[in-house]
Amino acid sequence: MSINKIKPEMETSTAKEVAEGKNRHQVVQGDNGGCVGFCGWILISFSMLIILVTFPISIFFCFKVVQEYERAVIFRLGRIVKGGAKGPGMFWIIPCLDTFHRVDLRTVSFNIPPQEVLTRDSVTIMVDGVVFYRTFNPTVAITKVGNADMATQMLAQTTLRNMLGTKNLSEILTDREEMADQMEHVLYDASKEWGIKVERVELKDVKLPQSMQRAMAAEAEASREARAKVIAAEGEMNASRALKEAAMVMAEAPSSMQLRYLQTLTEIASERNSTIVFPIPIDLMTAFFKQK
């Protein structure tokens, strides 16, 4: 699935997650809510009597406070209290009968331990990553799974191994962003039933075996040397063509050779050398040879 297809689906699912959370909460209340029974009402009445007798000391045990980023899921005699998760702010509980669980709604991150993966082209690599997630339905996160955080971490590890096992090494090295988006989509589909929203997945590092690193380095070096030789050969060819054109121009004007000699002497003299090599044209020496 491409990135362009995944992003709209994620945005659409984010808009629907609140409604789905409410539906799941209603189902949980339908299963666990309702009447606490005759004995339950007796216990509640007895507890309220104790609260009134010990007032105002009991008020310190009845009122609880949760932060802006927290919600409290209250269980009364083992059943979820109507109204869903409480907070933020102050809420009321009945001591000895009510228990509550705090759920943090902030985004949490965890590192995926390095996973040893065998790719589709039979290369063993070590891959690690990081996952960002948050709880969008505290009631479902408490009632549907024993430990939502641990379940999300285990799911991320297995998803990472399963997904990379279907990819070649070249695809893993070049398409890391696309694979991260695909993994985010898969994790969200699996964890939304637990009240968990996976917001982002990133692959941190891909570690190759030392032998594979040496082989890839040798291959890259050989490729660079081949390109360097081709570039040098092209430079020699272009230089030879330029020299050929220069020789043809100088052949049309013989005096240009003497000017070239003088230019060479000027360049040598500018370097402050004690010895100056002055080339003598062969044509000047032929006259002396003929006299002899």
Secondary structure by P-SEA (a helix, b strand, c coil): ccaaaaaaaaaaaaaaaaaaaaaaaaaaaaaccccccaaaaaaaaaaaaaaaaaccccccccbbbbcccbbbbbbccccccccccccccccccccccbbbbbbbccbbbbbccccccccccbbbbbbbbbbbbbbccaaaaacccccaaaaaaaaaaaaaaaaaaaccaaaaaccaaaaaaaaaaaaaaaacccccccccccccbbbbcaaaaaaaaaaaaaaaaaaaaaaaaaaaaaaaaaaaaaaaaaaaccaaaaaaaaaaaaaaaaacccbbbbbbbcccaaaaaaac
